[in-house]
Amino acid sequence: MIQTEDIHSLTSFQRDAKSHIKRLRKTKRAEILTVNGKAAVVVQDPQSYQKLLDAVERAEAIKGIRAGLDSMKHGRGMPLDVAMAKLRKKHKLPW
């Protein structure tokens, strides 16, 4: 959740970048930087950003798995041996 103390002007960030970066590393909370009072950019430490990317990747994988399971549940899938036979034929694979 965004907290008001995490919102700063871009000018403030530029004037004292070292202390902003120190706070980012310590709190692991992103900062929202504003230009003319409007949100313009989000800044965060690399570890927090990677954690966010990992969470998105996991969520997308779970969504795909659920879609596949739902497809099979409703009879829209095919058995693995049938799918493999089709792939072998389509791509002229010897195995």
C-alpha positions in Angstrom: 0.0 0.0 0.0 1.2 3.5 -0.9 1.9 5.7 2.1 2.0 9.4 2.0 5.6 9.5 3.3 6.5 7.5 0.1 5.4 10.3 -2.2 8.1 12.8 -3.1 8.7 15.3 -5.9 11.3 14.5 -8.5 13.1 17.7 -7.5 13.3 16.5 -3.9 14.7 13.2 -5.1 17.3 14.9 -7.3 18.4 17.2 -4.5 19.0 14.4 -2.0 19.2 11.2 -4.0 21.6 9.5 -1.5 19.2 9.8 1.4 16.3 8.6 -0.8 18.3 5.6 -1.9 19.3 4.9 1.7 15.6 4.9 2.7 14.6 2.6 -0.3 17.3 0.1 0.8 16.2 0.2 4.4 12.4 0.1 4.1 12.1 -1.9 0.9 9.1 0.4 0.0 8.9 2.1 -3.4 8.8 5.8 -3.7 6.4 7.6 -6.0 8.0 10.6 -7.6 5.8 13.4 -8.8 6.2 16.1 -11.4 3.8 19.1 -11.1 2.0 17.2 -8.3 1.2 14.2 -10.5 2.7 10.7 -10.2 5.4 10.4 -12.8 7.6 7.5 -11.9 8.1 4.7 -9.3 11.5 4.1 -7.8 12.4 1.0 -5.8 15.4 -1.1 -4.8 16.5 -3.9 -7.1 15.6 -6.8 -4.7 12.1 -5.5 -4.2 11.7 -5.1 -7.9 12.9 -8.7 -8.5 10.5 -10.0 -5.9 7.7 -8.2 -7.7 8.7 -9.7 -11.0 8.9 -13.2 -9.5 5.4 -12.8 -8.0 4.0 -11.7 -11.4 5.7 -14.7 -13.1 4.2 -17.1 -10.5 0.8 -15.6 -10.9 0.9 -15.9 -14.7 2.1 -19.6 -14.4 -0.8 -20.3 -12.0 -3.3 -18.7 -14.3 -2.0 -20.8 -17.2 -2.2 -24.0 -15.2 -5.7 -23.2 -14.1 -6.8 -22.5 -17.6 -5.3 -25.8 -18.8 -7.0 -27.7 -16.0 -10.3 -26.0 -16.8 -9.9 -26.8 -20.4 -9.4 -30.5 -19.7 -12.3 -30.5 -17.2 -14.6 -29.2 -20.0 -13.3 -31.8 -22.5 -11.3 -29.3 -24.6 -8.0 -31.0 -24.2 -6.4 -34.1 -25.7 -4.4 -36.9 -24.2 -0.6 -36.5 -24.2 0.0 -39.5 -26.5 -2.4 -38.0 -29.1 -0.8 -34.5 -28.8 2.7 -36.0 -29.2 1.6 -38.0 -32.3 0.2 -34.9 -33.9 3.4 -33.0 -33.1 5.6 -35.8 -34.5 3.6 -35.9 -37.7 3.4 -32.1 -38.1 7.2 -31.6 -37.6 8.2 -34.9 -39.2 10.0 -36.1 -36.1 11.3 -39.6 -36.1 10.5 -40.5 -32.5 
